[in-house]
Amino acid sequence: MNTNAVKQSHDASTVKKYAQHAPRYTSYPTALKFEPLEEDIYPQALAVSKAPAVSLYVHIPFCKTLCYYCGCNKLVTRHNQKADDYLDYLEKEILSKRYLAEGKRVVSLHLGGGSPSFLSEIQHTFLIYLLKKHFTFELGAELSIELDPRNVDSAYLKCLRRLGYTRISFGLQDTDYNVQKIINRVQSTSHIANLVFEARTLGFDSVNLDLIYGLPNQTLETFKSTIAATKAMMPDRISLFSYAHLPERFAAQRKFAEETLPSSEEKAALYTLAVNSFTGVGYEMIGLDHFALSNDALAIAKNKGELHRNFQGYTLRGDTDLIGVGVSAISTIGNAFAQNAKDLKEYYQRLDNHLPSAKVGLSLTQDDLIRRDVISSLMCNLFVDKQQVSDEHRIIFDEYFAQSLENLAGLHEDGLVEITPKYIRVPESARIYIRAICARFDAYLNVDETLVNYSKAI
């Protein structure tokens, strides 16, 4: 279906009805279900892995200033030398994990944080040296990075391009000063526009802009300006993230009052405005919250039904193991998840004492694998082929998921999901409800109190 032909609008009562808490489903089971690891999980996980290649994720936790909305694992400091110590520990972890990629090539590298642009050009050059020293990169591997535009200039972009980066992402978030001020992220829109232009001149394959809807002081009128600025820059990709308000977990979010936040109905209106605006100028909608120009690799993969989802969001490769390095980084090896210690001091201590960097994780059961495939198909394609799932996992879909289908009844009656003997399909107009729909297949959400650990689905 051509997403450009779909104009979205959402009834306020329906939004309110389905705006319950639900995971974002970058994984299934979610990271909140990881359990303490009593032994190294990797050898057993590697034994069942059939991945022909690997992807790398490096977490850089440092930020020079604190953005009050942020829920990422970060450490705020202006002491750049802390990154030198961190790089030394990254090398220790890399040495302990390089066997996970033995005989395989790295097809993609992603740096997240925190702010990876906290690293100086020299530090960044050393990091790439470390990675290429200990891993074998495929010719033409995709290298991507998340950047805080306040810490980036033309010289830094040139350095990244020399190091082989092919894809970059700038945190635009919102262009309105009153929104920027309350979230403690005042930045120049013209500076970001200049960076986008420079990135194109330097030949990066893809430039992404991150936007957030549901921030304090955000209104339809102010968000129109953010959308207009984004369209003027015409990035290859756009990420439209829903602000996750969890002040009990992230203390900085307590700095603004609840009444400054848009309601679920207002958030749905912000989302609808963005979707209609971006698809109206030629962007393809990808999954729940991404957009790409029709000639972008992500849009091409989506139209071929080859889209996948992992802890970094939507991706082209679903056949790789993911090796995560750095504090709080998550690895996916075979049918297992493993996450490093989230506290920097503990992360260092584990490496100093030759302990596995992973502190928590999970080996997936057969039920996990079946439900993961269904949820991933919904998140990527808004569609599930019942027979395909049945054949692959040797089940009878409607019998296996009898409870889930019963839980979908209300959404079906409200026209938000189509259920037939052959398939489950979410209409384009109901895309905003996809997290609530996926939650009906989540075996870990039978207990209501677990839901409050997640942000609202809308």
N, C-alpha and C positions, 0 to 999 in steps of 0.2 A: 504494500500500500504506500502511496506517496504521502508522506507526512505533511508536505507543503499544502496539501489540499484539505487538511483537517484543521478547523478552527475550534479551539477548546474553550469551554465554559463550564463552570461547576456550581451546582446548586448548594447553597449555604447549609441547608439541613443535612444533605448527604455528606458534605465535608465534615461537619461536626460529628456525624454518626461514626465515621471511619478514621477519625484523626487520633486513634489510640497509639500508644507507644509500640514501636516495632523496630527490629534491627534494620540495618542498611544492606545486609546480606552481601558484603564483599567476600564473605565465606559462609559456609555451612558445614558444621556448627560454627557459631560465631565465637570470637576470641574470648568473650565473657564465660564461655563454657570450658575453657582450657583448665586443666588440672595440674597440680604440682607433679613434676617428673622425678621419680626416684632413681632413674638411671638414664643413660644416654639413649635417646629415642632414635637417633639417626641410623645406626647400623641395621636395625630391623626394618626401618622405613625404606632404606636404600635397597634392601634385598627384594622388595616387591615393586620397586619403581620400574616403569617401562619407558620413562621419558628419554627421548633421543638427544635432548639438549637441555641447557639450563638458562635461567634468567637470574640476574643478580639484583638485589635491593640493598642500598646502603642508607642507613638512617644517620643524619647529621642533626643532633638535637639542639644546637646552639641558635639563639636569637639575640639580637642586640637590644630589642625592646619587646615588651609583652603586649600582644594584641588580646584584648579582654574577651573576645568571643572564642578564642582558640581552645580546642580540646585535644591538641596533639601532645605527644611526649616531647617536652622542650626544656631547655635550661637557659634562662636569660642572663647574659653576661656581655660585657664589652671587652673582656680580656681575651684577645685573639690567641694568645699562647696556649689557652686551654685546648684549642683545636690541635696543637702539636702533640700534646699528651694523648688526646683521643685517637689520633692517627696511629700512634705507636700501638695502642691497644687494638685498633682495627686490624693491624698487621698480625697480631697474636691470634685473633679470631680467624682471620683468613687462613693462616697456616694450619689451624685446627680443623678447618672445613674444606680445604681444597680437594680432599679425597672424594667429596660428594660430587665433584664435577669431573672425576677421572675418566678419560676417554670421551668426554663430551665437550662441545663448544658452547660458549656463551653467546646467545643470540640477542639478548637485551640487557641493558643496565639502567636502573632508575635510582636517582637520588632524591630522597624526601627528608622531611624534618618536622619541626624546626625550620631552619633556613639554611639550605646547602650553600647559598651565596655568602654565608658567614665566613666560609673558607677563603683565604687569600688566593691569588693566582698561583703562588708558589705551593701552598698547601694543596690546592686542587690538582696541580700538576703531579705532586707526589702521590696523591691518592690514586690517580689513574695509572701511574707507574706501578704502584703496588698491585692493583687489580690485574694489570696485563702481565705482570711478572709471574703471578701465581695461577692465573686462569688463561685458557686459550680462547680468544675472542674470534667469532666467525667474521670473515670479511663482509663488511656491510652491516654489522650488528647495530641495532638501534640503541642509542645512548640518549637518555632523557633526564631532565632535571627540573625541579621546582625552584623558582626564584622569587625573592622579595625584591621588587623593583627599586626600593629605596636604597638597596646595597649594591646596585648594578649600574655600570656605565658602559660605554662603547668598548673600552679596553677589555673589560671583563668578558663581554660577549665574544670578542675576538679570541680571547684565551680559550673559552669553551669550544669555539668552533675548531681551533687548532688541535684541541684535545680529542676531537672526534664526535662531539655531541651533535645529534641530528634533530632533536626535538626539545623544545623548552616551553616552560609554562610560567606565566607571570600572575601573581596574586593581585588582581584588580579589586575584587570584592564589591566595592561601592564607591561611586565618584562624589557623592554628596558630602559636603564638609561636616554637617551636623551629625551624620552617621559616622563618618570617619573619626570625628572628635570623641564621640561617646565610646567607641570601641578602641580608642587609642591607636589609630592607624591613619594618621593624616599623611597623604601622599599626593603627588602631582600627576594628574591625568595626562597632561601634555608630555611629561617625562616618559610615562609608560608608552604613549603613542610613538615617541621617538625611538624607544627601544624595540618596539614591534617593527618599525620601518627598518631599523638597523639590522635586526635579525633576518629580515627578508633579503636585505642587501648582501649579507654574509652567506646566504645560501642554506640556512637551516631548513630541513624538510617540512617542519610543522611548528607553528606557534600557537599556544593555547592561552586563553585567559580564564582565570577562575573568578566566578561571581558567587555571591552568597545572598539568598533571599530569606527574609524573616529576621533581619538584624534590628536592633533597637533604633528608633527614630525613622525607620524606613517606611515610606508611603508609596502609593502608586505613582504619584507625581514625581517624587524624587527618583524612583527606580526607572522611570521613563528616561531620565537623563543618563543614568548608568547604561541602559540598553542602547540608547542613541550613540553614546561614546564607544561602546563595544562594536556596534555595527560600522561605525566610521573607521575603526581600525581593521575590521574584517579579518579576524584571526582565522586560522585553519580549523581550530577547534575551540569550543567553549564548554566549560564545566559550570553547571548551575547547581550549586550545593544548597541544601536546606540547612539553615542554622540549627544546630542541636543545642538546646538550652538545658544543661544539666548542672546547675549551680552547686548541687550537693557533691559533685565529683570534681568540678573545676572552679576553684575559689574566685578566680578573676571574673567569672560571670556574675558574681554577686555585686559587682560594681555598678550595675544598672538595674533599675527597678523593673519588676514584671510588667507594669503598665506601659513601659516604653516599647514593649515588644508587640508586633502585629499578632492578632488572633489567628487561629487556624483558618478561619474564613478569609481573613486578609492575606495570609500567606498563600492560600490557594489562588487568590486574585493576582498576587505578584508573580507566581509561577505561570499562571495562564497568560499574563501579559508578556512574559519573556518567551514562552513557547510560541505564541502566535507571532510575535515580532521576529524571532530568529528564523522560524520555518517560512515566514513570509518573504524573506530575502534570500532564500535558497539553501538554508542549512538543513541537513538531514538530522532528525532526532535519533539519538543513540541511547537505548535503554531508558532509564528513569530520568537522568539529569545531564546528559552530554549532547553536544551538537557537533556536527562536522560538515564541512563543505563536501559536495558530492564527489569530488575527485580525491578526497582524503582517504588514506588507507583504512581508517576506522569505518567510514561510511561504506566503502567497497566491501569490507568484511561483513558488515551488518546486512547488506543487501544479498550477500551470498550465504547468509546463515552461518557464518564462521566466527561470530563474535564470542568472546569469552570474558569471564570476570574473575578477578583475584583481589588481593588486599590493596593493590594500587588502583583498582577500578576496572574499567573496560580495557581489554587487550586483544591483540591479534593472535597470540599464541596460547593455546590451551594444552599443548603437549609437552610443556617443559616443567622441570622441577624448579622451584623458586628458592634460592639461597639468600637468606636475609642476614646481614651483618650490621652490628651497631646496637646500641642500647635500645631495647624494646622491639627490635626487628623480628619479623615473623618469617619463618621458612615453611615451605610446603614441599615435602619429599615423599614421593610415593603417595600413600594414603594417610599421611600423618602431618599434623601441624606442630610447630615448636616455636615458642616465643622467648627471646632473650629477656634477662632481668630488666625491669623498667627503670630502676634506680641506678644512676650512673656510678655511684660508689660501689654498689653491689655488683654491677657489671664488671668493673675493674677487679674487684676482689675475686670473683669467680675465675677470671682469666689468670690472675696472679697465682691462684691456687690450683691451676690446671683442671678446673672443673668445667663441665660443659656449659657454654654460654647460655643455653636454653634452660629456663627455669620452669616453665609451664608448657603444656602441649596436650595433644590428643591424638590417639590412633582411631581412625574412623571405622565404625562398624558397617556392616552391609546395609543396614537401615539408613545410616548417615549418607552413604554413597548414593543410594537410590533417591533420597530426598534432596541431596545436593544437586543431582542432575535436573530434577524437576524445578527447583527454585532457580538454578542458574539459567535454565531455558526460559523461564518466565521473565527474569531480570534482563536477559539479553534480547529475547525475541518476542516477548509478550505472548508466547505460544508454547504449548506442550503437545507433542504427538504421543498419544497414549500407547499406541501399538509399538512405537519405537522404544519407549521406556519398558514396556512389558517384555519385548523380545530381548533387550539388552540385559535386563536383570532377572528374567525368568519369573515374572510375576503376572498376575491378572490385575491390571491397573485399578479398575473400579472396586475390586474387592480389597486390594491392599490399602487403597486410600479412601475407603468408605467413610471414615470419620472426617477426613479433610474435605471431601466432597460435601458432606453434610454441613461442615462449618462454612462452606462457600455459599450456602443456600441464600443467605440474605443479600450478599453481593450480586448473586445471579438474579435474584428478584428485582434488584435495583438497576439492572442493566450494566453492571460494571464488569461482569465476566460472562463469557459465553461457554457453556458446557454441552458437549455433544458426546455420543458414544465413541467418537474417534479422536476428539481433541478438546483442549481447553484454550481459549483465546481471550485476551484482554483487548477491548477496542482501543483505538488510539485516543479517543476522548476520555478514557478511564485510566490513562497511564499514571496519573498522579496517585492512584490507589494501589500501585503495584506492591509496595511494601506490605500493606495490609493484606493483600491477596496471598503473597508468599508466606506470610505468617500462619496462614491456615494449614500449611504443609510442614510447619516447624514442630517437631515432636518435643522440643524442649520448652515450649511455651504453653503447656497445659496448665501450669500453675500461674494464676493471675499476677501474683506479686513479683514474678521475674520480669514482667513487662516494664516496670518502672525504672529498670536499669538502662532502658533504651530511650532515645529521643522520640518525640511524636512523629508518626508517619507523615503527617502534614503539618 
